[in-house]
Amino acid sequence: MQAGVAALGAGIVSRVAAASLPEIAVASGPATVPPPLPSSGRPFYPVVTLNGWSLPWRMNQGVKEFHLVAEPVVREFAPGMKVNLWGYNGQSPGPTIEVVEGDRVRIFVTNRLPEPHSVHWHGQRLPNGMDGVSGLTQPSIPPGKTFVYEFDARRAGTFMYHPHADEMVQMAMGMYGFWVTHPKDPDFMRVDRDFVFLLNSFDIEPGSATPKVNTMLDFNLWGFNSRVFPGIDSMKTRLGDRVRIRVGNLTMTNHPVHLHGHEFEVTGTDGGWTPPGSRWPEVTADIGVGQMRAIEFDANEPGDWSFHCHKSHHTMNAMGHNVPTMIGVDHRGIAEKINRLVPDYMVMGDKGMADMATMEMPLPENTLPMMTGDGPFGSVEMGGMFTVLKVRAEQKPGDYSDPGWYAHPPGTVAWEWTGALPPPVRKDSAGGQAMPAGQSQQGMPPGELKARKPHAHDGNH
Ligand SMILES: [Cu+2]
């Protein structure tokens, strides 16, 4: 394979005046790789790709060269579940590409997929023929071939890349990556922490390991960068840090991402930076399909703060979801009777679904619990698009190692009330009514209701 790529590259290389193709960098696991400062080219402050990494480059006569390889990969979603995906350079999502405004960029794309491919550079200003749309702006890259994209990174900001060939299948299989063009002035809108990730969705039958590629809406696993809670890294910050989180949405539905304990502002989209005069405070930002948002805030409240999609079924892992609601159903005696017929039968959901998180239920192989994750006070009862923003005062400058769980100052954690409960307030007690009686009720004896007959011609019964 390697030899084939090199041989194919020979013809292309002469056209771009390079001695050889850039070496192929590969990531072998889902760990967040701490960002190195750039060793060549213009200076910039690198981003942190959650459970990901940034693609190394080489400078070739003033041109920044990258080598992306589209290929089948195995991605661990969380410990206990590995998935057969398609991605770039060993992982899904592909590596983050970081360049600086004004850079001349050349990207070699080698296709090791079993079908044609192309890469679209979402949001970029570039020559039309570099836009990566199969059939429209270029022929598809056939399996085994390498194509070259080359353009100037004209605008600083937040971008992504994804296939524009057999898109539904290739994106359902996990093909996409983040792109950041840093401003020419490294101090422009400078932040202390700059996290990036893409939102993604998959439809993977419990017990299997490959996504269904023809699913249109009914996905069952929701991720940040092809990881699901509790597999998603926390975002570590120091108290007082200026923090930016850039999120791109390549799923088939919108995701209202929500941050606890702080207000943020949307400071950028895939269309550019948002002028300060047009920003407003938010705690939830809806990220539409195909959109990117950069949010910013001062991390000034110490603690472990949830950061998650606010669609509650997006913070759960796969389950059979045609399950009737069992809350309030009295199962006493029934389980016993059914057990005589079905020995493994369990009662589920009669007090809500939370007990699913701790239940020692036999799961199919390669399947994560629906709600899981251990916190300092027990099960977090989450899955999918959920992680934690850690804000700490005691970390040394530059130290973003995991500080563990937040140690709450005494008296600042919700506690159990152990005194006697007061009697419930009923509607006929003083001040207990939801509304004062209206005009029509005046003069009526207490406890009587006045019924209004529908009009004779009223069609609604
Ligand atoms: Cu969501």
Residues whose N, C-alpha, C, O or C-beta is under 5 A from the ligand:
A	BS01	CU	N254 H255 P256 C309 K311 H314
